[in-house]
Amino acid sequence: MAFTSSSWSFTSCFVILQLLWSGNQYANGCYTTIISFGDSLADTGNLKQLASVTNRVISVLLPPYGQNFYDQSNGRCSNGCLIIDFLAESLGLPLLSPYVIDKGSDNVRELGHGVNFAVAGATALDSSFLEPRGILNGITNSSLQKLIEMGAQTLVVPGNLPIECHSSYLTSFILMSLSSTLTTTMMPCKSTGSPNKFGFTNGALKACCGGGGPFNYNLLAECGYPNTSVCDRPYTYVSWDGIHLTEAAYRLISKSLFQGPYTTPGLIPCALH
């Protein structure tokens, strides 16, 4: 089981990746299947399918989301690929398909090379399914224990991103400062490292897509809705929409997690190209 060094909290973005080992050779001969549980950081289309049933209009399902992905209507909360995509690519596996696939039906994808249960906002199964089964709190160690009891041998449990540095949080603190004694020196995010070093010439705080303001984030004009704009070079930004990151940022994070020293213990060496 591998854990990142980031602190864990009940407000964290909960993502579990289960890697299944197989003796059969596939790609690099290590893992043949990925099972993903999580939220918008790993959703590859579940929210899109669920929204289509109720005909809901959700900002993250509108352009310019997915503009740099080969299928722009993919349902990912970014301009392109997510960490889960880069993991599959590193393992030589196809990109994960969402658990929910058909509008208004109960069909689900067979396991195959893997399946993605992650859905933006929470779990792919709503409370009407979970509560009668006694599952009242989705963020709990019992879920990990259950996966281990079912035979899982390699689990990747990421910690939380520095959400206090997200454009949405910083904007909220600015609004608070207008009606209180809070000052910019009390802002929660005081250091962002050296984003320029990694090619993020537009920094780590301002969103690429948004409705204006100091950090280009406006709760009343979120990315995807009218009266918003998108930057010309997303790869020079860390933040995509003030909440989610750009493909470039996710690529860098994936390399750090799966090829760098930030996962303890590290993944099996042969599992990564």
JONOR-V360908 format. One record per residue. N is the residue number from 1. NEAR is the number of other ideal C-beta (glycine too) atoms within 12 Angstrom. D_FIRST is the distance of its C-alpha to the first C-alpha in whole Angstrom. Layout:
# JONOR-V360908
<<N | NEAR | D_FIRST> <N | NEAR | D_FIRST>>
This chain:
# JONOR-V360908
<<1 | 23 | 0> <2 | 28 | 4> <3 | 25 | 7> <4 | 31 | 10> <5 | 17 | 13> <6 | 22 | 15> <7 | 16 | 16> <8 | 21 | 15> <9 | 15 | 18> <10 | 13 | 20> <11 | 15 | 22> <12 | 23 | 19> <13 | 37 | 18> <14 | 34 | 15> <15 | 42 | 13> <16 | 39 | 11> <17 | 49 | 10> <18 | 36 | 9> <19 | 36 | 10> <20 | 30 | 12> <21 | 22 | 13> <22 | 23 | 17> <23 | 10 | 20> <24 | 13 | 22> <25 | 12 | 23> <26 | 23 | 22> <27 | 23 | 22> <28 | 19 | 20> <29 | 18 | 20> <30 | 28 | 16> <31 | 36 | 15> <32 | 26 | 17> <33 | 31 | 16> <34 | 48 | 14> <35 | 38 | 14> <36 | 43 | 15> <37 | 39 | 15> <38 | 42 | 17> <39 | 36 | 20> <40 | 37 | 22> <41 | 40 | 20> <42 | 48 | 19> <43 | 46 | 22> <44 | 46 | 24> <45 | 42 | 27> <46 | 42 | 26> <47 | 37 | 28> <48 | 35 | 31> <49 | 33 | 31> <50 | 30 | 31> <51 | 26 | 34> <52 | 23 | 36> <53 | 18 | 37> <54 | 14 | 38> <55 | 11 | 39> <56 | 17 | 38> <57 | 15 | 38> <58 | 26 | 35> <59 | 32 | 35> <60 | 39 | 32> <61 | 32 | 33> <62 | 26 | 36> <63 | 21 | 37> <64 | 33 | 36> <65 | 43 | 33> <66 | 36 | 31> <67 | 29 | 34> <68 | 31 | 33> <69 | 27 | 31> <70 | 14 | 33> <71 | 19 | 33> <72 | 19 | 34> <73 | 20 | 34> <74 | 34 | 30> <75 | 36 | 29> <76 | 46 | 27> <77 | 48 | 27> <78 | 48 | 28> <79 | 40 | 30> <80 | 33 | 28> <81 | 37 | 25> <82 | 48 | 21> <83 | 45 | 18> <84 | 48 | 17> <85 | 40 | 20> <86 | 33 | 19> <87 | 45 | 16> <88 | 37 | 18> <89 | 25 | 21> <90 | 32 | 18> <91 | 38 | 17> <92 | 22 | 21> <93 | 36 | 21> <94 | 23 | 23> <95 | 32 | 22> <96 | 42 | 21> <97 | 35 | 24> <98 | 35 | 24> <99 | 34 | 24> <100 | 33 | 27> <101 | 25 | 30> <102 | 17 | 33> <103 | 15 | 36> <104 | 13 | 37> <105 | 11 | 35> <106 | 11 | 33> <107 | 14 | 31> <108 | 20 | 28> <109 | 24 | 26> <110 | 12 | 25> <111 | 19 | 22> <112 | 19 | 23> <113 | 27 | 20> <114 | 36 | 19> <115 | 34 | 19> <116 | 50 | 19> <117 | 38 | 20> <118 | 44 | 19> <119 | 37 | 23> <120 | 38 | 24> <121 | 24 | 25> <122 | 25 | 23> <123 | 32 | 22> <124 | 33 | 23> <125 | 22 | 25> <126 | 19 | 27> <127 | 14 | 28> <128 | 10 | 31> <129 | 15 | 28> <130 | 18 | 26> <131 | 14 | 28> <132 | 11 | 30> <133 | 10 | 27> <134 | 10 | 26> <135 | 19 | 23> <136 | 12 | 25> <137 | 16 | 22> <138 | 29 | 19> <139 | 25 | 17> <140 | 17 | 16> <141 | 19 | 13> <142 | 15 | 15> <143 | 26 | 13> <144 | 24 | 10> <145 | 14 | 11> <146 | 17 | 13> <147 | 25 | 11> <148 | 18 | 10> <149 | 11 | 13> <150 | 14 | 14> <151 | 14 | 12> <152 | 26 | 9> <153 | 22 | 7> <154 | 31 | 5> <155 | 31 | 5> <156 | 42 | 6> <157 | 34 | 8> <158 | 38 | 11> <159 | 26 | 13> <160 | 25 | 17> <161 | 34 | 19> <162 | 27 | 22> <163 | 26 | 24> <164 | 23 | 27> <165 | 32 | 28> <166 | 34 | 28> <167 | 42 | 32> <168 | 32 | 32> <169 | 27 | 31> <170 | 37 | 34> <171 | 35 | 36> <172 | 27 | 36> <173 | 29 | 36> <174 | 27 | 39> <175 | 20 | 41> <176 | 18 | 40> <177 | 19 | 42> <178 | 13 | 45> <179 | 10 | 46> <180 | 11 | 45> <181 | 10 | 45> <182 | 17 | 41> <183 | 12 | 42> <184 | 16 | 40> <185 | 11 | 39> <186 | 16 | 37> <187 | 23 | 35> <188 | 22 | 31> <189 | 29 | 30> <190 | 15 | 32> <191 | 13 | 30> <192 | 27 | 29> <193 | 17 | 29> <194 | 13 | 30> <195 | 26 | 30> <196 | 14 | 33> <197 | 12 | 31> <198 | 24 | 29> <199 | 21 | 32> <200 | 30 | 32> <201 | 19 | 35> <202 | 29 | 36> <203 | 30 | 33> <204 | 36 | 30> <205 | 36 | 32> <206 | 33 | 34> <207 | 45 | 34> <208 | 43 | 35> <209 | 43 | 36> <210 | 39 | 37> <211 | 28 | 41> <212 | 22 | 42> <213 | 25 | 42> <214 | 23 | 40> <215 | 37 | 37> <216 | 32 | 38> <217 | 35 | 37> <218 | 29 | 39> <219 | 24 | 38> <220 | 16 | 41> <221 | 23 | 40> <222 | 34 | 37> <223 | 44 | 36> <224 | 31 | 37> <225 | 25 | 40> <226 | 15 | 44> <227 | 14 | 45> <228 | 29 | 42> <229 | 21 | 41> <230 | 27 | 39> <231 | 30 | 39> <232 | 15 | 40> <233 | 17 | 37> <234 | 37 | 33> <235 | 29 | 32> <236 | 25 | 33> <237 | 39 | 32> <238 | 43 | 28> <239 | 44 | 29> <240 | 49 | 30> <241 | 48 | 32> <242 | 42 | 31> <243 | 38 | 28> <244 | 44 | 26> <245 | 42 | 25> <246 | 47 | 27> <247 | 35 | 26> <248 | 34 | 27> <249 | 42 | 24> <250 | 40 | 21> <251 | 32 | 22> <252 | 28 | 22> <253 | 36 | 19> <254 | 35 | 17> <255 | 23 | 18> <256 | 22 | 17> <257 | 34 | 13> <258 | 36 | 13> <259 | 21 | 16> <260 | 17 | 16> <261 | 15 | 15> <262 | 23 | 13> <263 | 31 | 10> <264 | 17 | 8> <265 | 15 | 7> <266 | 22 | 9> <267 | 32 | 9> <268 | 20 | 11> <269 | 13 | 14> <270 | 17 | 16> <271 | 33 | 14> <272 | 28 | 16> <273 | 19 | 20>>
